């Protein structure tokens, strides 16, 4: 059986606002999104595994 893993991201915007992704990513896409967020000044960026249909909340 093949199990698909889905990942979300949490981060803090440059202005200090906690954020969380509203969509799920496969790992290569999550890594790309993390890189783009970091380039935009976001910090504390984490990739977290989520269950299909689960919504993650921003930290804090």
C-alpha positions as CSV (number, residue, x, y, z in Angstrom):
1,X,0.0,0.0,0.0
2,X,1.3,3.5,-0.9
3,X,0.8,6.1,1.7
4,X,0.8,9.7,0.6
5,X,2.2,12.2,3.1
6,X,1.1,15.8,3.1
7,X,2.9,18.7,4.7
8,X,1.9,22.2,5.7
9,X,4.0,25.1,6.8
10,X,4.0,27.5,9.8
11,X,6.0,30.7,9.9
12,X,6.2,34.2,11.2
13,X,5.9,37.1,8.7
14,X,8.5,39.8,8.7
15,X,6.0,42.0,10.6
16,X,5.7,39.4,13.4
17,X,2.4,37.9,12.4
18,X,2.1,34.1,12.9
19,X,0.9,32.3,9.7
20,X,0.1,28.7,8.6
21,X,-0.5,27.3,5.1
22,X,-4.0,26.7,4.1
23,X,-3.1,24.0,1.6
24,X,-1.2,20.7,1.8
25,X,2.1,20.1,-0.1
26,X,4.2,17.1,-1.1
27,X,7.6,17.4,0.4
28,X,9.4,18.8,-2.7
29,X,6.8,21.6,-2.9
30,X,6.9,22.2,0.8
31,X,10.7,22.7,0.7
32,X,10.3,25.1,-2.3
33,X,7.6,27.1,-0.4
34,X,9.9,27.2,2.7
35,X,12.7,28.6,0.6
36,X,10.5,31.3,-1.0
37,X,9.1,32.3,2.4
38,X,12.6,32.7,3.8
39,X,13.6,34.8,0.9
40,X,10.7,37.1,1.6
41,X,11.8,37.9,5.1
42,X,9.7,35.3,7.0
43,X,11.3,33.5,10.0
44,X,10.6,30.4,12.2
45,X,9.6,28.5,9.1
46,X,8.7,24.8,9.8
47,X,7.4,22.0,7.6
48,X,4.9,19.9,9.5
49,X,3.2,16.6,8.5
50,X,-0.5,16.9,8.4
51,X,-3.3,14.4,7.8
52,X,-5.4,14.8,4.6
53,X,-8.1,17.3,5.3
54,X,-6.5,18.6,8.5
55,X,-5.9,22.3,8.9
56,X,-2.9,23.5,10.9
57,X,-3.0,26.6,13.0
58,X,-0.4,29.4,13.2
59,X,1.9,29.2,16.3
60,X,1.3,31.5,19.1
